[in-house]
Amino acid sequence: QMQLVQSGAEVKKTGSSVKVSCKASGYTFTYRYLHWVRQAPGQALEWMGWITPFNGNTNYAQKFQDRVTITRDRSMSTAYMELSSLRSEDTAMYYCASGDAFDIWGQGTMVTVSS
Amino acid sequence: NFMLTQPHSVSESPGKTVTISCTRSSGSIASNYVQWYQQRPGSSPTTVIYEDNQRPSGVPDRFSGSIDSSSNSASLTISGLKTEDEADYYCQSYDSSNRGVFGGGTKLTVL
């Protein structure tokens, strides 16, 4: 079945970077947008950006434009989201999701940022 | 850019019908498809409606979606409410630059 499996929880220091992976299986990785969405504790979903795995094109939310980089490795059917200059407000669950209608979601990766 | 505004919470009794609204602040609600996601506590979201009114396979026909240009809003209607429907619901669309936009979420209580 189609699924996305994300890397494990991370604890980071303020000012550092985090890189989360998302491995796709059960479908052709290059055929679907791959989005990143985050959710701070008790808060709403927040779209961060997407990548088209076929050619690596990206599109980022203006809020994260300067700090986020989404990449992919086609040979591994894996996408990555790197967020830099971390601050406490970046403590959140980070999800990857596939397709125009986000119809496949990863299990989420908890990123905790502390000083 | 635009915002999608949802009620913070709604509640209804089992067996009844509830409608959750999602109002677009600027631009036409019909400009881009609207999706709806269900998120139960501690779980990843799942799609219950895509492309305004389409149901993924496996989603019961108790769930329906619509858009209303006069109010510039989308709606998710759940009929025959069950306790298992208790969850947070989010609407989502895209802007003219194909960037995603989520609503603030609605907590549905079935009591």
HADDOCK unambig.tbl for C-alpha pairs under 7 A between the chains (distance, minus, plus):
assign (segid A and resid 44 and name CA) (segid B and resid 104 and name CA) 5.38 0.50 0.50
assign (segid A and resid 44 and name CA) (segid B and resid 105 and name CA) 5.97 0.50 0.50
assign (segid A and resid 45 and name CA) (segid B and resid 102 and name CA) 6.48 0.50 0.50
assign (segid A and resid 46 and name CA) (segid B and resid 102 and name CA) 6.37 0.50 0.50
assign (segid A and resid 47 and name CA) (segid B and resid 100 and name CA) 5.72 0.50 0.50
assign (segid A and resid 47 and name CA) (segid B and resid 101 and name CA) 6.38 0.50 0.50
assign (segid A and resid 47 and name CA) (segid B and resid 102 and name CA) 6.93 0.50 0.50
assign (segid A and resid 59 and name CA) (segid B and resid 99 and name CA) 6.88 0.50 0.50
assign (segid A and resid 61 and name CA) (segid B and resid 99 and name CA) 6.49 0.50 0.50
assign (segid A and resid 101 and name CA) (segid B and resid 35 and name CA) 6.46 0.50 0.50
assign (segid A and resid 101 and name CA) (segid B and resid 50 and name CA) 5.92 0.50 0.50
assign (segid A and resid 102 and name CA) (segid B and resid 47 and name CA) 6.99 0.50 0.50
assign (segid A and resid 103 and name CA) (segid B and resid 46 and name CA) 6.75 0.50 0.50
assign (segid A and resid 103 and name CA) (segid B and resid 47 and name CA) 5.67 0.50 0.50
assign (segid A and resid 105 and name CA) (segid B and resid 44 and name CA) 6.63 0.50 0.50
assign (segid A and resid 107 and name CA) (segid B and resid 44 and name CA) 5.97 0.50 0.50
assign (segid A and resid 108 and name CA) (segid B and resid 44 and name CA) 6.91 0.50 0.50
